[in-house]
Amino acid sequence: MSTETQPKTEGLGLPLAVIATAQLMVALDDTIANIVLPTIQNDLDISAANLPWVSNAYILALAISMAGGASCRPAWRSSPSARFWSDWRRTRSA
């Protein structure tokens, strides 16, 4: 006899919405950066061969800032704001 356990899916809506919104922001940001590349090329007098370096540097800076923000998460957990949202979420689920 095998008993199948269902994966817990309660409470995953908010994290999924946050991740989807973050992904949308990254894609939108990358699109805007690619639209601005010709202007950057003219203003900085960069050859077309060097434009991918500009784009990659921008993406690298974005990734570093996102990783820096993620590393602040443990410090944020003890803040009053985190306690407020934790209490608010607990009262909504009750």
C-alpha positions as CSV (number, residue, x, y, z in Angstrom):
1,M,0.0,0.0,0.0
2,S,1.4,3.3,-1.0
3,T,0.1,6.6,0.3
4,E,0.7,9.5,-2.0
5,T,1.6,12.8,-0.3
6,Q,0.5,16.0,-2.1
7,P,3.1,18.8,-2.2
8,K,2.2,21.8,-0.1
9,T,0.9,24.5,-2.4
10,E,-0.7,26.9,0.1
11,G,0.8,30.3,0.4
12,L,2.8,30.2,-2.8
13,G,0.8,32.9,-4.5
14,L,2.7,35.9,-3.1
15,P,6.2,34.5,-3.7
16,L,5.2,33.6,-7.2
17,A,3.9,37.1,-7.9
18,V,7.1,38.6,-6.5
19,I,9.3,36.4,-8.7
20,A,7.1,37.0,-11.8
21,T,7.2,40.8,-11.2
22,A,11.0,40.8,-10.7
23,Q,11.5,38.8,-13.9
24,L,9.2,41.2,-15.8
25,M,11.3,44.1,-14.4
26,V,14.6,42.5,-15.5
27,A,13.2,41.8,-19.0
28,L,11.9,45.4,-19.3
29,D,15.1,46.8,-18.0
30,D,17.1,44.8,-20.6
31,T,14.8,45.9,-23.4
32,I,15.2,49.6,-22.4
33,A,19.0,49.2,-22.2
34,N,19.1,47.6,-25.7
35,I,16.9,50.4,-27.1
36,V,19.3,53.0,-25.7
37,L,22.5,51.4,-27.1
38,P,22.6,53.5,-30.3
39,T,22.4,56.7,-28.3
40,I,25.2,55.4,-26.0
41,Q,27.3,54.5,-29.1
42,N,26.9,58.1,-30.5
43,D,27.4,59.9,-27.2
44,L,30.5,57.9,-26.1
45,D,31.9,57.4,-29.6
46,I,32.1,53.6,-29.2
47,S,32.4,51.3,-32.2
48,A,29.7,48.7,-32.9
49,A,32.1,45.9,-31.9
50,N,32.3,47.3,-28.3
51,L,28.6,47.7,-27.8
52,P,28.1,44.2,-26.4
53,W,30.7,45.1,-23.7
54,V,28.5,48.0,-22.6
55,S,25.4,45.8,-22.5
56,N,27.2,43.1,-20.6
57,A,28.6,45.6,-18.1
58,Y,25.1,46.9,-17.5
59,I,23.7,43.4,-16.9
60,L,26.6,42.5,-14.6
61,A,26.0,45.7,-12.5
62,L,22.3,44.7,-12.3
63,A,23.2,41.2,-11.2
64,I,25.6,42.4,-8.6
65,S,23.0,44.9,-7.2
66,M,20.4,42.1,-7.1
67,A,22.7,39.8,-5.3
68,G,23.6,42.6,-2.8
69,G,19.9,43.1,-2.2
70,A,19.4,39.4,-1.6
71,S,22.2,39.3,0.9
72,C,20.4,42.0,3.0
73,R,17.5,39.6,3.5
74,P,18.7,38.1,6.8
75,A,19.2,41.6,8.3
76,W,15.8,42.6,7.1
77,R,14.1,39.7,8.9
78,S,14.7,41.3,12.3
79,S,13.5,44.8,11.3
80,P,10.1,46.2,12.5
81,S,8.9,46.2,8.9
82,A,9.5,42.5,8.6
83,R,7.7,41.8,11.8
84,F,4.7,43.9,10.6
85,W,4.4,41.9,7.4
86,S,4.8,38.6,9.2
87,D,2.1,39.5,11.6
88,W,-0.2,40.8,8.8
89,R,0.3,37.6,6.8
90,R,-0.5,35.5,10.0
91,T,-3.7,37.4,10.6
92,R,-4.9,37.0,7.0
93,S,-4.3,33.2,7.0
94,A,-6.2,32.8,10.3
